[in-house]
Amino acid sequence: MLKKIFFILFTLFFFIPNSFSKEDVKLKKQNWSFQGIFGRFDNSTLQRGLQVYQEVCSACHGVKRLRFRELTNLGFTKEQIVNYAKTFEILDGPNELGEMFIRPGEPTDTFVSPYKNKEEAIAINGAYPPDLSLLTKAMKNGPDYIYSLLVGYEDPPNDFELPDGLYYNPYHDGSVIAIPQPLYDEAIEYIDGTNASIHQLSYDIVNFLSWAAEPELQKRKALGLKVLIFLIVLTALLYVTMKEIWSRIEK
Amino acid sequence: MTKKFKNKTLEWLDYRLPIFSVLREALVDHPTPRNLNYWWNFGSLAGITLIIMIVSGLLLSMHYVAHVDLAFDSVEHIMRDVNYGWLIRYIHSVGASMFFLIVYIHIGRGLYYGSYKSPREVLWWLGIIIFLLMIAAAFLGYTLPWGQMSFWGATVITNLFSAIPLVGDNIVTWLWGGFSVDNPTLNRFYSLHFLIPFLIVGVVFFHIIALHKFGSNNPTGIDLNFKQEKIPFHPYYTIKDFFGFGIFFIIFSIFIFFLPNALGHPDNYIPADPLVTPEHIVPEWYFLPFYAILRAIPFKLLGVIAMLGSIFILFVLPWLDTCKVRSCRFRPIYKQFYWIFIFNFIVLGWIGSKVPEGHYLIISRICTAYYFMHFLFILPILGMFEKTLPLPTNIFKDSKKK
């Protein structure tokens, strides 16, 4: 009896936290292909996402933990990646003369961040545009949050006092944000001809950033399924063996 | 002298260094109560988890760099560039949570079946020492990735020492190796994080020696006097433990492969920044009940004392519980208080994740008070007045036996 009460209380307890906490803005939840146990990334949306990053985000944000060679996972060929990497200028050195020099990028290089350091980024922007490599992992419900943020810009309510140089976005902490709305309908022209609505742009960039944050995701889940199947079979066999061995004394 | 082994080389070696006969005694012949239920699996589960943590930690240490400018990047290097580095790291980080989950259940089992009572008090003490070492190892390990939560967690916890009168601030400076949490702090935390697991291994050996002196307690809690009540550890409990490992590995794998960050805090994927304080600084889930006790009390020093006291009180538990009957099965009233205690502990954990304001603060104070009430009043008084059920003379007469 008491056990029952305990378990009822226990289950109830998992519903309490949400009802107690102060009301959060509801995120615009999307169906992400990479969620769930069979989750996979969709290459076409990743490639479009890279284009969005390249043409919009990269002006202010880096993805410094990503290497060009990793783009093979997006379905690009080695040749395409070599050519793509070449378009970046990498500061290298020092050479034999003790001087730093600029060389074209190679697949083993990481993406180049737009600013030399955090201080320069702040000096130019007034606020620090964070590196995007781990963004979706660094916040709760990262993909849905970033998506909502990108499509969630709106005019402030009449009684809202917007500080100078900031923008109104109900999804951001305190409803104000330092970055002006980065994506609009038709902000860029997709190479594959997809209609570049703000939803599509935001959806694609979030896919790309999720991949950038967890490039191992697909491999991890695929391996996980194999491991689980193996373990379930093994455990079943162990169970049968256990019953067999214990039957010797349980007569 | 009778020969112990058929193999001549083994016999020769064992005669001079009796490790094989000791191992055989402990893992094969050891007479074990035949009525142990699945709750007795968690000791060996904790053992295997300790080994997994040491092996995965060793592999991580080959790639990790303990420096404030490099630690975060080196962890990401492990995640991205090291072959199966993500697997090793997730095994280690999820493993820490699993280790605590197992040990909490293991302790909970000890509380339910009265495993701490005479003559197993020292066994119980050694277990608490292991738990304390685990807490230290987990806290130190969590600082190593040098993310926001690492840094601020380290800051908050080391600052607790400043509550010590007179010398508090000096102690904090000494712990930090400077005037703030910085590179010397990270270095020594890494060093100690590497050391503690081996200390745990040492105490685990003592734990096992103490266990084998009187053998395992059992669900009836009675002393076993008949030979037929015990069976050799192998094959009966080896196979049962292996089956338990199987179930555990399935749960462990679900977290590693599908929910690797569910038990962690997203803020720790932001590199540490001493100039930006996270909105809420919360420890990992397994520390939340103690964190709640710490914050329930308005005076820092008292809070620290209460938090430490909530664990150290377990050392005197064998004497606070005045009832001679071990198992809850024969203590109908204590059984109810046991579940209330467990529920209270879980509520404390939930409160630990909240900002201590308004009704959260009130609940946390009630729960903290109840936590100590349980040990200091309920247990001693219950032992005197509770009418326990009649004990069976042997485990075969136990009505609940399958």
Chai-1 contact restraints between the chains, C-beta under 6 A:
chainA,res_idxA,chainB,res_idxB,connection_type,confidence,min_distance_angstrom,max_distance_angstrom,comment,restraint_id
A,L2,B,Q336,contact,1.0,0.0,6.0,A-B,restraint_1
A,L2,B,W339,contact,1.0,0.0,6.0,A-B,restraint_2
A,F6,B,W339,contact,1.0,0.0,6.0,A-B,restraint_3
A,I37,B,F258,contact,1.0,0.0,6.0,A-B,restraint_4
A,R65,B,E76,contact,1.0,0.0,6.0,A-B,restraint_5
A,L134,B,Y269,contact,1.0,0.0,6.0,A-B,restraint_6
A,K137,B,Y269,contact,1.0,0.0,6.0,A-B,restraint_7
A,A138,B,P266,contact,1.0,0.0,6.0,A-B,restraint_8
A,A138,B,Y269,contact,1.0,0.0,6.0,A-B,restraint_9
A,A138,B,I270,contact,1.0,0.0,6.0,A-B,restraint_10
A,M139,B,P266,contact,1.0,0.0,6.0,A-B,restraint_11
A,K140,B,P266,contact,1.0,0.0,6.0,A-B,restraint_12
A,E216,B,W86,contact,1.0,0.0,6.0,A-B,restraint_13
A,R220,B,F257,contact,1.0,0.0,6.0,A-B,restraint_14
A,G224,B,F257,contact,1.0,0.0,6.0,A-B,restraint_15
A,G224,B,F258,contact,1.0,0.0,6.0,A-B,restraint_16
A,V227,B,S253,contact,1.0,0.0,6.0,A-B,restraint_17
A,L228,B,S253,contact,1.0,0.0,6.0,A-B,restraint_18
A,L231,B,F249,contact,1.0,0.0,6.0,A-B,restraint_19
A,L231,B,I250,contact,1.0,0.0,6.0,A-B,restraint_20
A,L234,B,G246,contact,1.0,0.0,6.0,A-B,restraint_21
A,T235,B,G246,contact,1.0,0.0,6.0,A-B,restraint_22
A,L238,B,F242,contact,1.0,0.0,6.0,A-B,restraint_23
A,L238,B,F243,contact,1.0,0.0,6.0,A-B,restraint_24
A,L238,B,G246,contact,1.0,0.0,6.0,A-B,restraint_25
A,Y239,B,F243,contact,1.0,0.0,6.0,A-B,restraint_26
A,T241,B,I239,contact,1.0,0.0,6.0,A-B,restraint_27
A,M242,B,I239,contact,1.0,0.0,6.0,A-B,restraint_28
A,M242,B,K240,contact,1.0,0.0,6.0,A-B,restraint_29
A,M242,B,F243,contact,1.0,0.0,6.0,A-B,restraint_30
A,I245,B,P235,contact,1.0,0.0,6.0,A-B,restraint_31
A,I245,B,I239,contact,1.0,0.0,6.0,A-B,restraint_32
